[in-house]
Amino acid sequence: MPEDSPETLAHKLARWREARNLILSRFNHDVRAPLTAIVGFAELLGDEELTPEQRVYVQRILEATDKIVAILDEVQKVLHEVEQD
């Protein structure tokens, strides 16, 4: 398999950086913003008079959003680590 020229490698690196930036942008805007709204509304709902069953549902929403945030943070961390290599 022939080696890539420096120009080809530079082009691939530029494409990788564009893709990484797009992914990070999408995570931060298209995923985190609605997720923040869900958390906010769930917290507001939790402040209301709810049945014990309804409180469990609100807690499950908040736990699920915490897990999603952790996944997004991990993906973001990996993308930054790959950039450092």
C-alpha positions, 0 to 999 in steps of 0.5 A: 500500500503506497504511503500518503503524500504530506499534502494528502495527509494534511487534507485528511487531517483538515477533513478530520478536524472539520468533522470533529468540529461539526460533531462537537457543534452538533452535540453542544447545540442540537443535543445539549440545548434540548437536554437542558430544557428537559432537565429544567422542565423535569426539575420544575415538575419535581417541585409540584405536588406529585404522587409517589409514582409521579416522583419516580417518573421525574427521578427517572427522567433526571437519571436518564438525562444524567446518563446522556450527559455523561455519554456526551462528555465521554465522546467529547473527551475522546474526540479531544484526546484523538486530536492530541495524538 
